[in-house]
């Protein structure tokens, strides 16, 4: 199952809104096939694992075991049900890491296998599987995207100078890691001040991968249309209080003032967004923190930059630090929100 979980992670950034899934086929303690879900809309892990089995070993499938990180699907979507494939090849036993919370599956895949006489054992390395697919499980159970806060702060605790200038706090390698994050998540969000003063493109440049959906909050609709965010080169949503307009690759969507952030997350989920990076600025980050609407925070702290004064970094509360790494001279820390 550990091998299957590793395979699953190879699909990161390419399979959303589907979960990452890996599968390993074993006969008499020998791996005879393996695969993972490589891209949304393409064959699932179980299909790729069966397809990888050599012609000589195909006859062994009815005496083989499959280790799969998520309950095999039982419904027709972009591809046929994987549970039917396992029944067709009459696997001896199937080991499952996590049950699928998707209402279209939710135990039906397991039942289909057991009804066909295939032995099934579930919850193998369950916590590891939940961590890998935390975005998918949050989206399926809460109907909201997984929220990652990301910011860089100086050694003395500022995210920008008093004139909102924030270039450059972190080092080039840290900034490259941020582009890797962008390529792996569904959407990226900034507030009005960051859009105005930084004029960010919010695309993926220092890494290979897809550009995320760009999201900007502009409640009063005061941002200049000439900003990079509005160039329609990448699908972009601007959330406002009143302005409502939609054209190619750019939509302005009004939300309720009192429940603005909550309604925005619900709307993004309805559009297939399962994860979002909140890149700032400080006001927006603080709003997510105060409303307890974040799941993880990725914080880069420079050891070489100090501003002396400026816009203070947000104060993370109800958190647990789960990882800290040195990236050249920056500290890269990951925090999980304590719910």
HELIX and SHEET records of a PDB file:
HELIX    1   1 UNK A    2  UNK A    9  1                                   8    
HELIX    2   2 UNK A   45  UNK A   52  1                                   8    
HELIX    3   3 UNK A   58  UNK A   63  5                                   6    
HELIX    4   4 UNK A   82  UNK A   88  1                                   7    
HELIX    5   5 UNK A  108  UNK A  115  1                                   8    
HELIX    6   6 UNK A  126  UNK A  132  1                                   7    
HELIX    7   7 UNK A  134  UNK A  142  1                                   9    
HELIX    8   8 UNK A  172  UNK A  184  1                                  13    
HELIX    9   9 UNK A  192  UNK A  198  1                                   7    
HELIX   10  10 UNK A  228  UNK A  230  5                                   3    
HELIX   11  11 UNK A  260  UNK A  270  1                                  11    
HELIX   12  12 UNK A  282  UNK A  290  1                                   9    
SHEET    1   A 5 UNK A  30  UNK A  36  0                                        
SHEET    2   A 5 UNK A  22  UNK A  27 -1                                        
SHEET    3   A 5 UNK A  65  UNK A  70 -1                                        
SHEET    4   A 5 UNK A  93  UNK A  98  1                                        
SHEET    5   A 5 UNK A 119  UNK A 121  1                                        
SHEET    1   B10 UNK A 245  UNK A 247  0                                        
SHEET    2   B10 UNK A 250  UNK A 254 -1                                        
SHEET    3   B10 UNK A 236  UNK A 240  1                                        
SHEET    4   B10 UNK A 213  UNK A 217  1                                        
SHEET    5   B10 UNK A 187  UNK A 190  1                                        
SHEET    6   B10 UNK A 275  UNK A 280  1                                        
SHEET    7   B10 UNK A 146  UNK A 153  1                                        
SHEET    8   B10 UNK A 296  UNK A 302  1                                        
SHEET    9   B10 UNK A 330  UNK A 337 -1                                        
SHEET   10   B10 UNK A 319  UNK A 327 -1                                        
SHEET    1   C 2 UNK A 158  UNK A 160  0                                        
SHEET    2   C 2 UNK A 311  UNK A 312 -1                                        
END                                                                             
